[in-house]
């Protein structure tokens, strides 16, 4: 009976890790699609 609960806990941990990995991959994908802001360096390099 204890082996059943231990395997259930291991399965839950593996599922949690898989969900975390998928969420991280999705966040990287969203970050890649986000437009990059170009920052002026503030030394008068702006064109008029």
Steps between C-alpha positions, in 0.01 A plus 500: 500500500786737581654425158177611337506837677871546427445430131203736501716772657775439243247520219368828639851644526577397142177655378575820686848518347356440152242777545774736625713420193210560264422832667863609468506404131180694442645805678812484281282478192297803607819694574632420153183642344508819706636802308836624623517859620787707369632717780663834428829537683424861598819658360338714235502225241141566400455620141294812440 
